[in-house]
Structure formats: C-alpha cells, structure tokens
Amino acid sequence: MPSWKFHKRWGKELLGYFNTDIDRLIDCRGHDLARRIGYENLLRKQVSYVKRKYGKIGVYYYILHHILDTADEQLLSILWLNIKSILFNTVDRRISIDVVVDQMIRTIDYECNHLYQYAPKLRTVFNDRDVILLLIYDLIRTNRRKVYRKMYDYLIQLAVWNKNVASDLDSLIGSLDEILRNLIHDLKNAILRIKT
C-alpha cells in the first residue's frame, strides 16, 4: 500500500485536505477490509464515524485513501499482464501507456464502484486520463523497488512452472529491464506533454 506521505500528497492535491487519523483508521487494525466487497457494513460504519468526526471532506479523504490503495494494488496486476504479453507474444518492447491508462480507469471504476456512493465526485476525477497517468507515474516512482521486485518475482514464478521460461530466464530478465526502463521513460514523456 502507498505510504501516508503518498496519501497526504494526493489528498492535498485533489481535495486540499489530508488527515493522518483517517489514514490510521484505515491502515491499522485490519480496517483496510472496508473497501473490499462483502464488507459493506464495516464500510458504512466507518464512513458514518468519519462523517461525524471530520465532516464531508473527511469522508472524501477516507474514500480517496481506499481508491489510492486499490490503484496501487491493481497497477501491479495490470503491468504484469502487459509485460507478460510483450515478453511472450510480440517483438515490441514497449508497454502502451494508453492501454495501461484505459485498463486502470476501468479497473478502478469497477473495484471502487461501491465506494463512490459516499464521494461521487471522485468518480469523475478517477475517470480523467491525465489524473490516472499522473497516478500511475507517482505510484511507480515512489515504489519503484517494489514494482521491479514484483515483476521479477512474477517472472521467476513463471519460470518455476514453465521449462521454456526457465531455460531463457537470463534473456527474459534483460527484456524485463528494458520494458520497465521504457515504461518510465514513456510515462515521463506523456506527463511532460500534458503539463505543456
């Protein structure tokens, strides 16, 4: 999960508000479960508590925290699916930024659909391609080691189950390095385009 510093930065940027007590409520004592489907009662109770104690802005920050956690979790899966496709199916060694952004928008919208009833304006924010592009870059930039390690772990797990992958592992690791470097480069260029 992203650090509280990450949540604070995005809270200040999108809402002009952050609250470490809300971060603590979500991340301590297993309350992160509230964003999961099937835990609607816990979610309702926590939203009610946050609204009483911190008002509507607190509720928006509470929901934002859950959306950012979901985005972080889902980004690794989306990246791996794209990387795996490139490693084994195509010659091009670049992940399409547009494809990743589209996949993130759809995934966040689906995974957070039940959360948006408490902060409906956040759905519009997280359907904005520029916001998602910045979020992807910020998640990778602040957690680069975690992202790289997870992609290597996925590749090693694949090698354990597949002899062809195992025999070509050194080459695939080199390709994975190239794909991840290209991804960072392409993200930086895309962000420069939206900022100009």
C-alpha positions as CSV (number, residue, x, y, z in Angstrom):
1,M,0.0,0.0,0.0
2,P,1.2,3.5,-0.6
3,S,2.7,5.4,2.3
4,W,0.8,8.0,4.3
5,K,3.1,10.6,2.7
6,F,1.7,9.5,-0.6
7,H,-1.9,9.7,0.6
8,K,-1.2,13.1,2.1
9,R,0.2,14.4,-1.2
10,W,-2.8,13.2,-3.2
11,G,-5.2,14.4,-0.6
12,K,-3.7,17.9,-0.6
13,E,-3.6,17.9,-4.5
14,L,-7.2,16.7,-5.1
15,L,-9.1,17.8,-2.0
16,G,-6.9,20.4,-0.3
17,Y,-7.2,18.1,2.7
18,F,-5.5,15.2,4.4
19,N,-5.9,13.6,7.8
20,T,-3.4,11.1,9.4
21,D,-6.1,10.0,11.9
22,I,-8.2,8.8,8.9
23,D,-5.1,7.1,7.4
24,R,-4.5,5.4,10.8
25,L,-8.2,4.3,11.0
26,I,-7.9,2.6,7.6
27,D,-4.5,1.0,7.8
28,C,-4.5,-0.1,11.4
29,R,-6.4,-3.0,12.9
30,G,-7.4,-4.6,9.6
31,H,-9.8,-1.8,8.7
32,D,-8.5,-1.8,5.2
33,L,-11.0,-4.5,4.7
34,A,-13.8,-1.9,4.5
35,R,-13.0,-1.3,0.8
36,R,-13.5,-4.9,-0.1
37,I,-16.7,-6.2,-1.5
38,G,-18.6,-8.1,1.2
39,Y,-17.6,-5.7,4.0
40,E,-20.3,-3.1,3.3
41,N,-21.4,-2.9,6.9
42,L,-17.9,-2.1,8.1
43,L,-17.6,0.5,5.3
44,R,-20.9,2.1,6.3
45,K,-19.9,2.2,10.0
46,Q,-16.5,3.8,9.2
47,V,-18.0,6.3,6.8
48,S,-20.6,7.3,9.4
49,Y,-17.9,7.7,12.1
50,V,-15.6,9.7,9.8
51,K,-18.5,12.0,8.7
52,R,-19.5,12.6,12.4
53,K,-15.9,13.4,13.4
54,Y,-14.4,15.1,10.3
55,G,-17.4,16.1,8.1
56,K,-17.9,15.6,4.4
57,I,-14.3,16.4,3.5
58,G,-13.2,13.7,5.9
59,V,-15.4,11.2,4.0
60,Y,-13.9,12.2,0.7
61,Y,-10.4,11.8,2.1
62,Y,-11.4,8.4,3.5
63,I,-12.7,7.2,0.1
64,L,-9.7,8.7,-1.7
65,H,-7.4,6.7,0.6
66,H,-9.2,3.5,-0.4
67,I,-9.1,4.4,-4.1
68,L,-5.4,5.0,-3.9
69,D,-4.8,1.7,-2.1
70,T,-6.9,-0.1,-4.8
71,A,-5.0,1.7,-7.6
72,D,-1.6,0.6,-6.1
73,E,-2.8,-3.0,-5.8
74,Q,-4.3,-3.2,-9.3
75,L,-1.4,-1.4,-11.1
76,L,0.9,-4.4,-10.4
77,S,-1.5,-6.8,-12.0
78,I,-2.1,-4.6,-15.0
79,L,1.6,-4.1,-15.5
80,W,2.3,-7.8,-15.3
81,L,-0.4,-8.7,-17.8
82,N,1.1,-6.2,-20.2
83,I,4.7,-7.2,-19.6
84,K,3.9,-10.9,-19.9
85,S,2.1,-10.2,-23.2
86,I,5.2,-8.3,-24.5
87,L,7.7,-10.9,-23.3
88,F,6.0,-13.9,-24.9
89,N,3.9,-12.6,-27.8
90,T,5.4,-9.6,-29.5
91,V,8.7,-8.1,-30.7
92,D,7.9,-4.5,-29.5
93,R,9.4,-3.9,-26.1
94,R,7.1,-1.0,-25.1
95,I,4.0,-1.0,-23.0
96,S,1.3,1.1,-24.4
97,I,0.7,3.9,-21.9
98,D,-2.7,4.5,-23.4
99,V,-3.7,0.8,-22.8
100,V,-2.4,0.9,-19.2
101,V,-4.3,4.1,-18.5
102,D,-7.5,2.7,-20.0
103,Q,-7.1,-0.5,-18.0
104,M,-6.5,1.5,-14.8
105,I,-9.6,3.6,-15.4
106,R,-11.8,0.6,-15.9
107,T,-10.3,-1.4,-13.0
108,I,-10.5,1.5,-10.5
109,D,-14.1,2.2,-11.6
110,Y,-15.1,-1.4,-11.2
111,E,-13.2,-2.1,-7.9
112,C,-14.3,1.2,-6.3
113,N,-17.9,1.4,-7.6
114,H,-19.4,0.7,-4.2
115,L,-17.2,3.5,-2.6
116,Y,-18.3,6.2,-5.0
117,Q,-21.8,6.5,-3.4
118,Y,-20.0,8.2,-0.5
119,A,-17.9,10.5,-2.6
120,P,-19.4,10.7,-6.1
121,K,-17.2,13.5,-7.4
122,L,-14.2,11.2,-7.1
123,R,-15.5,9.0,-9.9
124,T,-15.1,11.9,-12.3
125,V,-11.6,12.6,-11.0
126,F,-10.5,9.0,-11.5
127,N,-12.0,8.8,-15.0
128,D,-9.7,11.6,-16.1
129,R,-6.9,10.2,-18.2
130,D,-4.4,12.8,-17.0
131,V,-5.1,12.1,-13.4
132,I,-4.6,8.4,-14.0
133,L,-1.4,9.0,-15.9
134,L,0.0,11.1,-13.1
135,L,-1.2,8.5,-10.5
136,I,0.5,5.6,-12.4
137,Y,3.7,7.5,-12.6
138,D,3.6,8.6,-9.0
139,L,2.9,5.0,-7.8
140,I,5.8,3.6,-9.8
141,R,8.1,6.5,-8.9
142,T,7.5,6.2,-5.2
143,N,7.5,2.4,-5.2
144,R,10.0,1.6,-7.9
145,R,11.8,-1.1,-6.0
146,K,8.5,-2.8,-5.1
147,V,7.3,-2.6,-8.7
148,Y,10.5,-4.0,-10.1
149,R,10.7,-6.7,-7.4
150,K,7.1,-7.8,-8.0
151,M,7.7,-8.1,-11.8
152,Y,10.8,-10.1,-11.3
153,D,9.0,-12.3,-8.7
154,Y,6.2,-13.0,-11.2
155,L,8.8,-13.9,-13.9
156,I,10.6,-16.3,-11.5
157,Q,7.3,-17.9,-10.5
158,L,6.6,-18.4,-14.2
159,A,10.0,-20.0,-14.7
160,V,9.3,-22.4,-11.9
161,W,6.3,-23.7,-13.7
162,N,7.5,-23.5,-17.3
163,K,10.7,-25.1,-18.6
164,N,10.9,-22.9,-21.6
165,V,10.8,-19.8,-19.5
166,A,13.4,-21.2,-17.1
167,S,15.8,-22.0,-19.9
168,D,15.5,-18.5,-21.3
169,L,15.4,-16.7,-17.9
170,D,18.5,-14.5,-18.3
171,S,17.3,-13.2,-21.6
172,L,13.8,-12.6,-20.3
173,I,15.2,-10.7,-17.3
174,G,17.1,-8.5,-19.7
175,S,14.0,-7.9,-21.7
176,L,12.0,-7.1,-18.5
177,D,14.6,-4.5,-17.5
178,E,14.3,-2.9,-21.0
179,I,10.5,-2.9,-20.8
180,L,10.5,-1.2,-17.3
181,R,13.0,1.4,-18.4
182,N,11.0,2.2,-21.5
183,L,7.8,2.4,-19.3
184,I,9.4,5.0,-17.0
185,H,10.7,7.0,-20.0
186,D,7.4,6.9,-21.8
187,L,5.4,7.9,-18.7
188,K,7.8,10.9,-18.1
189,N,7.3,12.0,-21.8
190,A,3.5,11.6,-21.5
191,I,3.4,13.7,-18.4
192,L,5.6,16.4,-20.0
193,R,3.1,16.6,-22.8
194,I,0.1,17.1,-20.5
195,K,1.9,19.8,-18.5
196,T,2.7,21.9,-21.6
